[in-house]
Amino acid sequence: MLLDNTKNGFTLKSNFELKKAFFLFKIISNKTLTNIGKKALEISLKFRLPVLFLVKGTVFEQFCSGESLDESYKTVQKLNDKNVKSYLHYSVEGQENEDSYDLSLKEVLNSIEFVSQKNILDFTVFKPTAIANSTILQKVSENKPLDKNENELYKKVYERFDTICNLAHEKDVKILIDAEESWIQNPIDEIVLKMMMKYNKQKTIVFNTSQMYRHDRLEYLKSLKDVAEKHNFFVGIKLVRGAYIEKENERAIKNNYRSPICDSKNSTDINFNNGASFLLSNLKIFSIFSGTHNEKSIYKIIDLMKSIGLDKNNPKIWFGQLYGMSDNISFNLAGEGFNVIKYLPFGPIKEVIPYLIRRADENTSVKGQTSRELDLIRSELKRRESIKFLQ
Ligand SMILES: Cc1cc2nc3c(=O)[nH]c(=O)nc-3n(C[C@H](O)[C@H](O)[C@H](O)COP(=O)(O)OP(=O)(O)OC[C@H]3O[C@@H](n4cnc5c(N)ncnc54)[C@H](O)[C@@H]3O)c2cc1C
């Protein structure tokens, strides 16, 4: 099978790096060890113990591309040599206040400028809650009235989105907008729709994210198609399953409403694949950025592309994976000529620790994914060992 080729998959990893990755995934596959590690890190940071070098040599190296844009660019170039593109994200989670939102805005604008100066980069990204007050987003989502001050702040949110999308449009840089929890997503969808209407007239610059673990998202995609046909603009969609399942279900139970999440993993898988099929069948309007590590979904998309007669490198179809995960997917797809892109988080080590903890937690809870990583590394190490033996 195309994605099983570990020689291509780990082409950039030395034996030492592979063994280190194996050790790391082994630890984070164990919930108890992960929790102990998190607690130890928290205490060490509190008492200012010198542990950052340990973080740097392990999880940071595995899941982050560097501490700055320039440092990360070396990784970008290495990946590009293997036809894997990158998009960089300053993964520092700021405070919930206006100064912090303005700072994040600056970071996003910098990243757009950076991408526009490098001809091997096409995309950049931002997380709406890095530039917007989530309490206000929630109020808007629930149709609750905003007072004068909140109205002003909400206007500012819109202006930040507009400033970002305007620069992305001017510099011809594609911009991915992450999806958040369902209770704040409605106003994000509304603002992004306005951005797409304004900046996606000639080509697709602005991409919204659709979380297909939500049972209402296929309808959402269909409604986008209708609006886009009526108003003549293109729609970019980052298609993902969704990252906040526990939070979503817990909140629905607590507040006694129907969870927006599909009732089983299988329903999410079907919904994701139906979403992909819908987008691929409507490429006149949509561009699809498929953010998944699920190999079955990737094979499904490849089969659909074949059956529709689309080129592997169709400029409207991208496959995205996170840095440090599913390299077998990235390098094998890229080797076959598909458009592949890695999400590269970067930032000062201490500041990206919340991102790293989320990565560790996700790998602990997504059991299948971690054991898949371990199996692949194990089989590549064996393959290299057997070659050495034959030589
Ligand atoms: C490039 C990229 C960008 C991303 N951007 C975002 C983003 O902006 N916003 C966001 O929310 N997430 C984002 N994600 C994360 C993504 O939503 C998934 O959480 C993650 O990729 C795991 O899903 P998967 O498709 O890779 O594969 P799988 O491992 O096959 O699927 C796991 C996912 O299935 C769903 N699931 C699991 N159990 C159940 C169940 N019992 N019932 C219903 N559904 C279930 C959950 O969504 C879970 O995360 C991104 C991922 C990538 C690779």
The ligand as an SDF file (V2000), in Angstrom:
LIG
                    3D

 53 58  0  0  0  0  0  0  0  0999 V2000
   -3.3350   19.8430    9.4020 C   0  0  0  0  0  0  0  0  0  0  0  0
   -4.3660   19.7220   10.4960 C   0  0  0  0  0  0  0  0  0  0  0  0
   -5.0970   20.8430   10.8990 C   0  0  0  0  0  0  0  0  0  0  0  0
   -6.0560   20.7460   11.9190 C   0  0  0  0  0  0  0  0  0  0  0  0
   -6.8080   21.8400   12.2790 N   0  0  0  0  0  0  0  0  0  0  0  0
   -7.8020   21.7090   13.1870 C   0  0  0  0  0  0  0  0  0  0  0  0
   -8.6910   22.8010   13.4930 C   0  0  0  0  0  0  0  0  0  0  0  0
   -8.5460   23.9110   12.9740 O   0  0  0  0  0  0  0  0  0  0  0  0
   -9.6710   22.6030   14.4080 N   0  0  0  0  0  0  0  0  0  0  0  0
   -9.8880   21.3790   15.0070 C   0  0  0  0  0  0  0  0  0  0  0  0
  -10.8390   21.2410   15.7920 O   0  0  0  0  0  0  0  0  0  0  0  0
   -9.0540   20.3420   14.7460 N   0  0  0  0  0  0  0  0  0  0  0  0
   -8.0360   20.4760   13.8660 C   0  0  0  0  0  0  0  0  0  0  0  0
   -7.2010   19.4030   13.5970 N   0  0  0  0  0  0  0  0  0  0  0  0
   -7.3110   18.1620   14.4260 C   0  0  0  0  0  0  0  0  0  0  0  0
   -8.3270   17.2080   13.8430 C   0  0  0  0  0  0  0  0  0  0  0  0
   -9.5990   17.7900   13.9730 O   0  0  0  0  0  0  0  0  0  0  0  0
   -8.3430   15.8340   14.5480 C   0  0  0  0  0  0  0  0  0  0  0  0
   -8.5650   16.0080   15.9180 O   0  0  0  0  0  0  0  0  0  0  0  0
   -7.0870   15.0270   14.3830 C   0  0  0  0  0  0  0  0  0  0  0  0
   -6.4900   15.2290   13.1470 O   0  0  0  0  0  0  0  0  0  0  0  0
   -7.4110   13.5200   14.5130 C   0  0  0  0  0  0  0  0  0  0  0  0
   -8.3300   13.1220   13.5040 O   0  0  0  0  0  0  0  0  0  0  0  0
   -7.9240   12.3700   12.1520 P   0  0  0  0  0  0  0  0  0  0  0  0
   -8.8530   12.7270   11.0490 O   0  0  0  0  0  0  0  0  0  0  0  0
   -6.4910   12.6080   11.8990 O   0  0  0  0  0  0  0  0  0  0  0  0
   -8.0750   10.8030   12.4020 O   0  0  0  0  0  0  0  0  0  0  0  0
   -8.7330    9.7650   13.3650 P   0  0  0  0  0  0  0  0  0  0  0  0
   -7.6860    9.4110   14.3550 O   0  0  0  0  0  0  0  0  0  0  0  0
   -9.2920    8.6890   12.5130 O   0  0  0  0  0  0  0  0  0  0  0  0
   -9.9430   10.4480   14.0970 O   0  0  0  0  0  0  0  0  0  0  0  0
   -9.9440   10.8630   15.4150 C   0  0  0  0  0  0  0  0  0  0  0  0
  -11.0540   11.8770   15.4820 C   0  0  0  0  0  0  0  0  0  0  0  0
  -12.3280   11.2470   15.2560 O   0  0  0  0  0  0  0  0  0  0  0  0
  -13.3270   11.8730   16.0270 C   0  0  0  0  0  0  0  0  0  0  0  0
  -13.8720   10.8960   16.9810 N   0  0  0  0  0  0  0  0  0  0  0  0
  -13.1670   10.0600   17.7990 C   0  0  0  0  0  0  0  0  0  0  0  0
  -13.9900    9.3040   18.5770 N   0  0  0  0  0  0  0  0  0  0  0  0
  -15.2600    9.6660   18.2450 C   0  0  0  0  0  0  0  0  0  0  0  0
  -16.5440    9.2650   18.7060 C   0  0  0  0  0  0  0  0  0  0  0  0
  -16.6990    8.3560   19.6580 N   0  0  0  0  0  0  0  0  0  0  0  0
  -17.6200    9.8510   18.1630 N   0  0  0  0  0  0  0  0  0  0  0  0
  -17.5110   10.8030   17.2030 C   0  0  0  0  0  0  0  0  0  0  0  0
  -16.2910   11.2270   16.7030 N   0  0  0  0  0  0  0  0  0  0  0  0
  -15.1870   10.6750   17.2180 C   0  0  0  0  0  0  0  0  0  0  0  0
  -12.6290   13.0300   16.7600 C   0  0  0  0  0  0  0  0  0  0  0  0
  -12.7620   14.1720   15.9510 O   0  0  0  0  0  0  0  0  0  0  0  0
  -11.1850   12.5780   16.8270 C   0  0  0  0  0  0  0  0  0  0  0  0
  -10.2740   13.6590   16.9370 O   0  0  0  0  0  0  0  0  0  0  0  0
   -6.2630   19.4880   12.5690 C   0  0  0  0  0  0  0  0  0  0  0  0
   -5.5300   18.3740   12.1670 C   0  0  0  0  0  0  0  0  0  0  0  0
   -4.5890   18.4670   11.1480 C   0  0  0  0  0  0  0  0  0  0  0  0
   -3.8360   17.2330   10.7350 C   0  0  0  0  0  0  0  0  0  0  0  0
  1  2  1  0
  2  3  1  0
  2 52  2  0
  3  4  2  0
  4  5  1  0
  4 50  1  0
  5  6  2  0
  6  7  1  0
  6 13  1  0
  7  8  2  0
  7  9  1  0
  9 10  1  0
 10 11  2  0
 10 12  1  0
 12 13  2  0
 13 14  1  0
 14 15  1  0
 14 50  1  0
 15 16  1  0
 16 17  1  0
 16 18  1  0
 18 19  1  0
 18 20  1  0
 20 21  1  0
 20 22  1  0
 22 23  1  0
 23 24  1  0
 24 25  2  0
 24 26  1  0
 24 27  1  0
 27 28  1  0
 28 29  2  0
 28 30  1  0
 28 31  1  0
 31 32  1  0
 32 33  1  0
 33 34  1  0
 33 48  1  0
 34 35  1  0
 35 36  1  0
 35 46  1  0
 36 37  1  0
 36 45  1  0
 37 38  2  0
 38 39  1  0
 39 40  1  0
 39 45  2  0
 40 41  1  0
 40 42  2  0
 42 43  1  0
 43 44  2  0
 44 45  1  0
 46 47  1  0
 46 48  1  0
 48 49  1  0
 50 51  2  0
 51 52  1  0
 52 53  1  0
M  END
$$$$
